[in-house]
Amino acid sequence: MVYDLTIEYRDNPVGLDERPRFSWKIENTGQDIIQTDYQILVISGGRMMWDSGRVKSSQSVLVPYRGEALKPFTEYQVQVNVWNNYGRFGQMSGCFETGIIGEENWNGEWITHTLPAGETACPIFVKRFKAEKPVKKARLYATACGVYEVCVNGEKAGDQFMAPGWTSYHNRIQYQTYDITELLGPSENEITIKIGNGWYRGELGFDVKPDHYGNRTALTAMVRVEYEDGEVLKFGTDTGWEVETGEIRFSEIYHGETQDFTAGRTQAGQAVLFEEKNRIGHITAQESEPVRVTKRFEVKEKIVTPKGEVVFDFGQNMAGLVEVRLPETESGKLVIRHAETLDKDGNFYTENLRTARCTDTYIYGSDQVGMTVMPHFTFHGFRYICVEGAGTEVGAEYFTACAMCTDMPQTGKFSTDNELVNQLQSNIQWGQRGNFLDIPTDCPQRDERLGWTGDAQVFCGTASYNFNTALFFRKWLRDMAAETTDEWGVPHVVPNILGDQAGAAAWSDAATIIPWTLYQVYGDKEMLKEQYPMMKQWVNYIHSKASDNGLWQNGFQYGDWLALDIESGSTDRTGGTDKYLVANAYYAYSARIVRDAARALEYKEDEKTYGDLYEEIVTAINREFVTAGGRLVSETQTACVLMLYFDLVKPEFRERILHILETNIGAHHNHLTTGFVGTPYLCHCLSENGLHDLADEIFMKEDFPGWFYAVKKGATTIWERWNSVLPEGDFDKSGMNSLNHYAYGSIGSWLYEKAAGIRCAEPGYRKIRIQPILTKGMTEVSASFESMYGTIRSSWTCREGKICVDVEIPANTTAVICLPEKEEEIETGSGRYHYEYETVTSLELEKYTVESTFGELMAEDLGRQMFEQMAPGILDSPMIKFAYGMTISELLVQAPDAKPMYIAVISALNEKYRNENQITSI
């Protein structure tokens, strides 16, 4: 009856340093199942640490441990007992193990090496020791200034990469816990810890300079071995550790790695104490899931390009590494270059990587042929590799692509009978996989890969449908809070290597929007409380910058980044929407979020303060940006969407602004012109304001600009630009053209929420709203989301005049179901539900739309008659022959006042079509 017990969001975690919270799910074996009671038992060493007693409560998510203080390096067993309203009893067990719980328990020194400043070989720290007795349990705890890898007796410990991850090192650094019990020998043992430059001192940023945090890598580690007889052996890093160099001769995140297996291990002296240790922040346990290899790809196709390059295609753009079984070479050197794409002539294309070399090199002799190798301290964004040194006959079997990302559990699935939509959904998820690599990066391939706050903000809603992002974002938000200041606000990138930059709208608003999104998705009030001071600090920062009119109208702004509504020939990337309208729309939105967060946390005084501030900002926005008649000073798609979606305009003006939005879209032949700011909300805004068919029309466009343009060009991830690849196959020449960049993948939340209809009605999905909207171009949709309570599923088909809807609501929740084309709401508890009924849906019965040509309307007797009645003499117009081949949308651009006439004709023809097919409404 009980399943999926998690402890602080994880399965049986090892190395936990915070008070855990327990969550579990109840099997959905019937309707209206509610938990009535629970009991949690926590035991350590046979001793009861906490017995909650039988608690009369339906709470099954994030129940906090309230027992005796946890001890470091200790295992705890957990048992959860659950009773439900049907009188059934269920039980499940789990465990967790604490880490150091306080830096006072860390017994390793910070050590470094004395290699020359210009040495690029990675240092290896070595410790040899004896296990004198039979070992019961052994753990190694480590962290580094750089990225590191632990080996015990030549075997890699753990399965993670790029540890300890990227944090704001001067504020905080993570350590990792390794179970090395099975790696130890009966007596002599050797621990080696290799360290690469990584994010700490590697080359990063637009200027690709090193040493952002320090100019020397360093290590601290400790080993704890428990013998069977209870004795404990403990030791840590100190000057007794030796330093060597080995096969890794060069390693940089942007540039790749060189391994020379002919070099061997070379003694490089003893470790020395790290004098810069005081610049390193406090040590904290690993906070999110580690980076792992999550999927492996065999070569899909071998290609010899027109230039004679030997290229292998793995069929999927990804972030990760290539595992190589070393082939025979012509000169003992194998070079592997990485790229996202081929050019229009079929040659290997790397110009969009800018200065990033993305090259791995292996130097080896005949003794190493057949050995399996992979880089250690880098990663690449790629679909293709170009192999040099092994001749044109080298086989595909030597190469395997290993996709890497933070190993978040997948929670969302979306599928349909439209293969373009399915490929888009795959592209969205792979864009997330490729860029959620310890931090939310903007791209995984070029010389950037930074934690841009704006990109993460616009995508966080979609991201949290696809995967469980609670720990991932919590770790990153803690760094954001550490780097937020009263003077500069919230950085544009986190961790911040760009220096002091004043906060900017939509980017810095990640400080409010992401925490609030996480609260809605996971219902985690503790997490919201932790992040609340940063949320307030950001809104207070904007308030401090406001002018006398109460608005934020100064400083740099990104505007609607990469929008298409700029003046022809302009190189401005901030779009055509007034940048300060964008800034103040977000100012109001963030103030409202802080008000709502204060309400959720029961901070009554703050709720009033920020509620009043929100009202003042909205009043000022209307005074500055809205005319007395309800027009906007900036009537772009993004401006209209922000004013409507953020609910910033007076109720009496909503219809007018919606009409302005609709007219703007029509003038662009029902295409979007939005950038990073407008795109996430565009389709949501239209669907929520009675224009779902128009949202559908925009979504389904297969030409530029639109999501399917990239899909039809062969994209397997989301592009940075709507036209990253031009129609004739050339590439955007701006120098900023990633083919794996998730921002425009934000449409994914619209697929889940509107097309499939899975919506959150109460934080954590304790109450669910199922409200699918039939969507043209799809006659079958199926989606599921693994919430904190269990699986939510919504699927529908619409064929031959019949709608079928299937819904699954997890136990211990309630739902409101709104069926397509029905007005009533069905309130229900958990269970599985099936609905089937006839329909007159616009998907099947709207034969004519504004994309129909004038000639198609004229082919109908009724159409000709109505035009003659409403516009006498129109058919005799000398220009009429040109109109026959034009769509109604195109004609409306020339004569927008004729819209009522065209709509009347289209509606009459559709009604005639319905009657002829004898389909009746329910």
SULLINPE-V128042 format. One record per backbone hydrogen bond with DSSP energy under -0.5 kcal/mol. CO is the residue of the C=O (numbers start at 1). NH is the residue of the N-H. Records with the same first field share a line. If there is no record, write none. Layout:
CO: NH + NH
This chain:
1: 27
3: 25
6: 8 + 23
7: 10
10: 7 + 12
13: 97
16: 99
20: 65
21: 8
22: 63
23: 6
25: 3
26: 811
27: 29
33: 812
34: 85
36: 57
37: 83
38: 55
39: 81
40: 52
41: 79
42: 49 + 50
43: 77
44: 47
47: 44
49: 68
50: 42
53: 55
54: 56
55: 38 + 57
60: 24
62: 64
63: 22
71: 74
74: 98
76: 96
77: 43
78: 94
79: 41
80: 92
81: 39
82: 90
83: 36 + 37
84: 87
88: 84
90: 82
92: 80
94: 78
96: 76
97: 15 + 16
99: 73
102: 105
103: 106
105: 107
109: 111
110: 274
111: 219
112: 272
116: 119
122: 246
123: 195
124: 244
125: 193
126: 242
127: 191
129: 189
130: 132
134: 228
137: 226
138: 180 + 181
139: 224
140: 178
141: 222
142: 176
143: 220
144: 146
145: 218
147: 196
148: 163
149: 194
150: 157
151: 153 + 192
152: 155
155: 152
161: 291
162: 165
163: 148
165: 167
167: 169
168: 171 + 172
169: 281
171: 282
173: 284
175: 286
176: 142
178: 140 + 180
180: 183 + 184
181: 184
187: 131
189: 129
190: 153
191: 127
192: 151
193: 125
194: 149
196: 147
197: 200 + 201 + 202
198: 202
200: 213 + 214
201: 211
202: 204
204: 209
205: 208
209: 204
218: 145
219: 111
220: 143
221: 237
222: 141
223: 235
224: 139 + 226
225: 227 + 233
226: 136 + 137
227: 230
231: 227
232: 234
233: 225
235: 223
237: 109
238: 241
241: 271
242: 126
243: 268
244: 124
245: 266
247: 249 + 260
248: 122
250: 258
251: 197
252: 256
253: 379
254: 358
255: 359
256: 252
257: 361
258: 249 + 250
259: 261 + 363
260: 263 + 264
266: 245
269: 243
272: 112
273: 275
274: 277
276: 279
277: 280
282: 173
284: 175
290: 407
291: 161
292: 294 + 405
295: 403
297: 401
301: 313
303: 305 + 311
305: 308
309: 305 + 311
310: 387
311: 303
312: 314 + 385
313: 300 + 301
318: 382
319: 404
320: 380
321: 323 + 402
323: 400
324: 326 + 373
326: 370
332: 364
334: 362
335: 337 + 388
336: 360
337: 386
339: 383 + 384
341: 349
343: 346
347: 343
349: 341
350: 353
351: 354
353: 356 + 447
358: 338
360: 336
361: 259
362: 334
363: 261
365: 368 + 369
366: 369
368: 371
371: 326 + 373
373: 324
376: 162
380: 320 + 382
382: 318
383: 314
384: 339
385: 312 + 387
386: 337 + 388
387: 310
388: 335
389: 330
391: 394
395: 398
396: 399
398: 325
399: 299
400: 323
401: 297 + 403
402: 321
403: 294 + 295
405: 292
406: 408
409: 468
411: 786
413: 784
415: 782
417: 419
418: 422
419: 423
420: 424
421: 425
422: 426
423: 427
424: 428
425: 429
426: 430
427: 431 + 718
428: 432
429: 433
430: 434
431: 435
432: 435 + 436
435: 437 + 441
436: 406 + 438
437: 439
439: 437 + 441
446: 448
450: 442 + 452
451: 494
452: 456
453: 457
454: 458
455: 459
456: 460
459: 463
460: 464
461: 465
462: 465 + 466
463: 467
466: 411 + 412
467: 469
469: 473
470: 474
471: 475
472: 476
473: 477
474: 478
475: 479
476: 480
477: 481
478: 482
479: 483
480: 484
481: 484
485: 489
488: 503
489: 485
492: 453
495: 497
504: 508
505: 507
507: 510
508: 511
509: 512 + 513
510: 514 + 515
512: 516
513: 517
514: 518
515: 519
516: 520
517: 521
518: 522
519: 523
520: 764 + 765
523: 525
524: 528
525: 529
526: 530
527: 531
528: 532
529: 533
531: 535
532: 536
533: 537
534: 538
535: 539
536: 540
537: 541
538: 542
539: 543
540: 544
541: 545
542: 545 + 546
543: 546
547: 550
551: 547 + 553
559: 561
560: 563
561: 676
567: 570
573: 562
574: 560
578: 581 + 582
579: 583
580: 584
581: 585
582: 586
583: 587
584: 588
585: 589
586: 590
587: 591
588: 592
589: 593
590: 594
591: 595
592: 596
593: 597
594: 598
595: 599
596: 600
597: 601
598: 603
599: 602
602: 604
603: 607
604: 608
605: 609
606: 610
607: 611
608: 612
609: 613
610: 614
611: 615
612: 616
613: 617
614: 618
615: 619
616: 620
617: 621
618: 622
619: 623
620: 624
621: 625
622: 626
625: 633
627: 630
631: 627
636: 640
637: 641
638: 642
639: 643
640: 644
641: 645
642: 646
643: 648 + 649
644: 647
650: 653 + 654
651: 654
653: 657
654: 658
655: 659
656: 660
657: 661
658: 662
659: 663
660: 664
661: 665
662: 666
663: 667
664: 668
665: 668 + 670 + 671
666: 669
668: 671
673: 564 + 565
675: 679
676: 680
678: 681 + 682
679: 683
681: 685
682: 686
683: 687
684: 688
685: 689
686: 689 + 691
687: 690
691: 695
692: 696
693: 697
694: 698
695: 699
696: 700
698: 701
701: 708
705: 672
706: 709 + 710
707: 711
708: 712
709: 713
710: 713 + 715
711: 714
718: 741
721: 724
724: 726 + 732
726: 729
730: 726
738: 720
741: 744
742: 745
743: 746
744: 747
745: 748
746: 749
747: 750 + 751
748: 752
749: 753
750: 754 + 755
751: 756
752: 758
754: 773
757: 759 + 771
759: 761 + 769
762: 765 + 766
763: 766
766: 814
767: 761 + 762
768: 770 + 816
769: 759 + 771
770: 818
775: 778
779: 798
780: 417
781: 796
782: 415
783: 794
784: 413
785: 787 + 792
787: 790
789: 26
790: 787
792: 785
793: 808
794: 783
795: 806
796: 781
797: 804
799: 802
801: 839
802: 799
803: 837
804: 797
805: 835
806: 795
807: 833
808: 793
809: 831
810: 813
814: 768
815: 828
816: 770 + 818
817: 819 + 826
819: 822
825: 827
826: 817
828: 815
830: 32
831: 809
833: 807
835: 805
837: 803
841: 844 + 845
842: 846
845: 847
849: 852
850: 889
852: 888
853: 857
854: 858
855: 859
857: 860
860: 864
861: 865
862: 866
863: 867
864: 868
865: 869
866: 870
867: 871
871: 874
873: 876
874: 877
877: 880
879: 882 + 883
880: 884
882: 885
883: 854 + 886
884: 855
886: 854
887: 891
888: 892
889: 893
890: 894
891: 895
895: 898
896: 899
898: 902
899: 903
900: 904
901: 905
902: 906
903: 907
904: 908
905: 909
906: 910
907: 911
908: 912
909: 913
910: 914
911: 915
912: 916
913: 917
914: 919
915: 918
918: 920
